[in-house]
């Protein structure tokens, strides 16, 4: 379409700028330690700067745009940011009049968001007991749990300070709080009391537990970048509410994808059939109606006669949620190019949700 010409190049340029800014942040942090010779400075480098560099340098994250010869950042994979989508939607594309002050806010916001997401990974891996994430050693396995905890906390503090803009900082603080709240409820599903209450509750209650937790935990990962960006750009409240609802839907779709891939070897890989202990998996919660509290959940759910039917229904729900979120965002897009920019950004994982449904349909013979 003529209206979307050159969008991917802009996405790549914005993503490359974010990578450059993140590298500059890390370089400024570690520069004093590189020339250090004292025992104190050496210890600081080992105990803080190196774990921070490892956390921020991790390739963990949604699928990146592959390298492209001659394109901005063409020598390395790039991860587009929802922060920059907000800037392009509300302030325009490069050939249009850009606001230097707004771009400066966005650049700092994008770096802060990336830092917070990396902090979340470091802390989440400790809480979940995950030694590997997407094929990479978790931070606590390479540096130890105490240093990983300290690094995660330091990254949160550093991200908020780096954001600088009061409105952005306020948004990020609220998002961090939501994320910790959702994580707390998710962790509670591993406690004896919740494990006794959930199986005995009606289906609607179990689903509400899942949705409330997923909206805070996973939904925050989608909401945080966009809400911080629109806060920094002082976007009107009506649009902010639309975007907030859309990100909640994307978060639920993403969590459904994560839960469903535990049952689909083609997409779940080595993690298939592992995520049952916490009672946080939506598939399990759907099928618990007649399970005694002491049931061995893995055997129970894998042998359930409604398993395939449930997988199909939830895969369809995930696709519907993603589609509704995209439609809502498109409704506040200022141009076809902005809509295309959003699609390039979100479909890094969104296309996997569609692929999941196709896979489950094929397995079910539908």
N, C-alpha and C positions, 0 to 999 in steps of 0.2 A: 504494500500500500504506500502511496506517495507520502501520506501524512506521517508515516513512521520511518522514513528514510534516515539512516545514520544513527538510529537509537542505540544499537549495540555498541557502537564506537563511543558514544557518550557514557554508557554504562561502564565500559571498560576504563575510560579515562577517569571517571569518578572513583571507581574501585582502586585504580592504580594510585590515585591521590591519597586515598585512605591508607593504603599499604605504606606509602612514603611517609605519611604523618605518623603512623604507628612506629615505623623504623626510627624516625627522628625522636619520638618520645623515649623509646628504649635506649637510643644512643645517648640522649641527654642524661638518662638515669645512670647508665653504667660508665660514662666517660671518666668521672673522678676515680673510679676503682681500677681502671685499666693501668694507670700509672702508679698505683699504690704499692708501697713496699712494706708497710708496717703489718704486724700480726693482726691488729684490729681491722685494717682495711681488707686484708686477705680473707679474714673470717667473714666480714660483711659481704664480700663478693660471693663467697661460697654459700652463705646462709640466706641471702636475699636476692642479690642481683642475678645470680645464675638460675635459681628457681623461677624468678619472674621472667627472665628471658626464655626459659623453656616453656613456661605457661603461655606466653604471648606468641611464641614461635610455633606453637602446635598447629598442625594442619587440621585439627578437629573442627568440624563445622559442616554446614550444608554443602552440597556439591558445588564446586567452583566452576567458573567459566574456563574452559580449556585454553591453553596458550594459543595465540594467533600471530603468525609472523607479520610484523609491521604494525600491529595494533598497540595501543597504549598498554603497558605492562605485558607485552606479548611473550615475554620469556618465562613467565610464571603463571600458575593458575590464579584467578582473581575471584574474590567473593563480593558480589554487589551488596550494597547496603540500603535498607529501607530509609535510612536517614537521608541519603542523597536523593532517593525518589521523592521524598517530601520537598526537598529544595527545588528539584526540577519541576515538580507539579505547581508549586506556589510561587516560585521566583523565575522560572523560565529556563530555557536551554542556552548553551554557550553563545550562540549568535545573537541572543536577545540581551537586553540590558540586564546585567547582573549586579547584585548588591554586594559590595565587598564586605560590609559589616555582617550581613546575614551569612555569607559564605564562611566567614571566619567562625561564627557560632556553630555552623553545621560541621565544619572540619573538626572542631574540638569535641562536638557532640558525638560524631561518628567514632572517634578514637575512644572516648569514654565508654560508649556502648560496647565496643569490641573488648575492652578491658574487663568490663563487668561480665560479659558472656564467658570469657576465659576464667574469671574467678568462679563463676557458677559451675563450670566444668570441674575445676580442681576440688571444690567442696562437695559436689554431688558424687564424684567418684569415691571419695572417702566414705560418705554416708551410705552409699549403695554397695560398698565393698568391691568396686570394679577395679581390677588391676590393668585392664586394657580398654581403650576406647577407640573404635574405628582403626584397630590395628596398631595403635601407638601405646606405649607404656603410660599409665596414669602418673600424674606428678608425684603422688604419694609413694609410688613404687620406686621411683628413681631418687627421690630426695628424703623420703621418710614422712610419716604422717604429721609430726609436729611442724616441720618446715612447710609442708604443703598447706596446713591450716593457716599458718602465719602468712604465707604468700597470698592465699585467697583473701584473707582479711585486709592485707596491705593493698592488694589490687582494688578492692572495693573503695577504700579510702582514697587511693590515688585517682581512680576514675572520677569520683565526685569532685575532687579538687580540680582535676583537669577540665571538667565541663565548664566551670567558671560562671556561666550565665545562671542567675538565680532561678529563673523559670525552668531551665533544663535540669538544674540540680534538684529542684523540688519534684519534678516528674520522675527523675531517676531514683530518688529516695523512696517515693511511693512504690515504684516498680520493684525495687529491691525488697521492700517490706512485703509486698504481695508474693514475691517468689519464695521468701523464707516461710511465709504463712502456708503456702501450698505444700512446700517441702515438709513442714511439720506434720500436716495432716497425712501426707503420703507415708511418712515414717511411722505415724501412729497405726497404720494398717498392719504393721509388723508386731504390734503389742497384743498381749493376750486378751485384753478387754475388747478391743476393736475386732479382733479375729473371732471373738465369740458373738459380737453384735451384728456384724455385717451379714454373715450367712443366714442368720435368723430373720433379717429384715425383709420387708416386701421388695419386689424388684424395683419399684419406683424410688424407694429410699436408697437402694444400692446404686442405681444410676445417678441419682442426685449427688451422692457422695463422690462418685467418679467425676461428674461434670464440674462440681465445685472445686475439687482438687486440681483437675486438669486445667481449668480456666485460670487458676492462680499460678500453677507451676509451669506448665507448658505454654499457656496463653501469654504469660508475661514475657517469654522469650520473643514472641512476635510483637507484642504491644509495646514493650519498652523502647525499642529503637524509634518507632514511629511516633509515639506519644512525646518522647523527648524532643524529637525534631520539630513537631508542630508546636510544641510549647516554646521552643526557641524562636520560631518564625511568627509566633503570635497569631496562629490560624484561628479562624472563627470557631465558636463553640459547637455549632451545628455540625461542621465537618469533623471536628474532633470526636464527637459522639459516634458518628457513622464509622470512622476509622477504628475507634475503640471496639465497637461491636464486630467489625470485620476481623480484627486481629484475634478476638475471642474465638470466632468461628474457625479461623485458621489454626489456632492452638488446639482446639478440640479435634480438628481433622488430623493434625499432626500426631496427637496422642493416640487417636484411633489407629493410625498407620503403625505407630510403634507397637501398640498392643497386638494388632493383627499379625504383624510379621513374626511374632513369636510362634505362629502356627503355620507359617508359609516358608518352607525351607528355601525356596527359590529367592526370597527376599530377606529372610531372617538370618540365613547363613549359620554361623557357629552359635548364635544366640538363641536358636529355635528351641522352644519348650523349656525355657529357663525362668521366665518371669511370673511365677505363681506364688512365691512365698509371702509376698506382701499384701495379697488380696487387692492389688491396685489395677490388675488387668481387666479391662472392660469385658472381654469375652468370658472370663471366669465369673465376673459379677452377674452377667446375664444368665448364666447356666446354674447358679448356685441354689435355685429355688427349692430343690428337694435333696440337697446334700446335707448330711449330718455335719455338725460343727467339727467333728474329729476326722472328717474325710481326708484321704490323701488326694489333694486337689489335682495334682498332675494326672494321676490315673483316672480320676473321676471325669475331668473335663475332656481328656483325649478320647475317652470311650463314650462320650455323651451322644445320643442319637440326633440331637439338634445342633451338633457342633457345626457342620458344614452350612446349614441354613443360617445359623447365627453369624458365621464369618461373612457370608454373602450380604446379609442385611447390614452389618456394620461397615463393610467395605463400600456399600452404596451410600451409607450415611456420611462416610468420610468424603466421598466425591461430591455429594450434595452440599456439604458444609464448605468445601473449598470453592465450589462454583458460586455459592451465595456470597461468600466473602469477596471474591473477585468482582462480582456484579456490583456489590456495594461500593467498593473502591473505585471502580470505573465510573460510578455515578458522581464522584467528586473530582474526577480527573479533568484538568483544564484543557486537554488536547489529546488527539490520537497518539501522539508521541509519548505523552505521559502515561497513558494506558499501556502502551507497548513496553515502556520502561518498567512499569510495575510487573507486567507479565514475565519479562525476562528475569526479574529479581525473584519472584515468588515461585516460578515453575522449576527452580533448581530442585526443590523437593516435591512440588506439586505434581510433576509428571510421574513421580513414583507412586503417588496416591492413585492416579489413574491406572498405572500398570498393575498395582495391587488388585484393583477390582477386576481387571481383565484376567489376571492369574487365578483369582478365586472363582470367577465364572467358569473358566476352563476346567478347573478341578471339579466343579459342581456339575458340569455338563449342561450349563444354562446357555 
